[in-house]
Amino acid sequence: MPISKRSSRIGGIVVAAALAFTPAATHAATGGTSPGGTTTSAETVSGSKAKLVHGKAIAPESAPRRVKRVIAAANHIRNKPYKWGGGHGSWEDSGYDCSGAVSYALHGGNLLSAPLASSGLARWGRPGKGHWISVFGNSGHAYMIVAGLRFDTAMTRGDGPSWSRSLQSIGGTFSKRHAGSL
């Protein structure tokens, strides 16, 4: 029996409504957007420290929204290859260097409008460690600690930006910076 235009239109509405409630659509509707168009994850862990699960940081439920967005942005580029100068010409790049990766993540939390080199990150924000986000920079390297996890291109798995539980310094003198109340 042929389907009438009316029933196919109703069927299309049903299909469209079903698609609107897929996990990806629900996730997009409940989260925010990072520079790469990724959404912040509705998945959180209890407490005030992020958790590392298979290389991905899971934000603490008590974290401010901006912190969750920084984590989501960093997750979006984790495991991209190391690329000197990567992330400085465009937010979306095929790879990221240390300061490009930190800049990308901070931009995801709406904390930075343009990428900074490591020496610029050494002067970014306010002096000292932050409660949720601390950026460490000097003339040759930059990394950050977000909700108790390190986001870096050094002392992590792989050769590009990724998360680590290690908070140990890689040597040298670093300026510690934070974003005000965060």
PyMOL commands that set and color helices and strands:
alter all, ss='L'
color gray80, all
select helices_A, chain A and resi 5-20+23-30+65-77+98-108+118-121
alter helices_A, ss='H'
color red, helices_A
select strands_A, chain A and resi 51-53+56-58+126-127+133-137+142-146+149-152+162-164+175-178
alter strands_A, ss='S'
color yellow, strands_A
deselect
rebuild
show_as cartoon
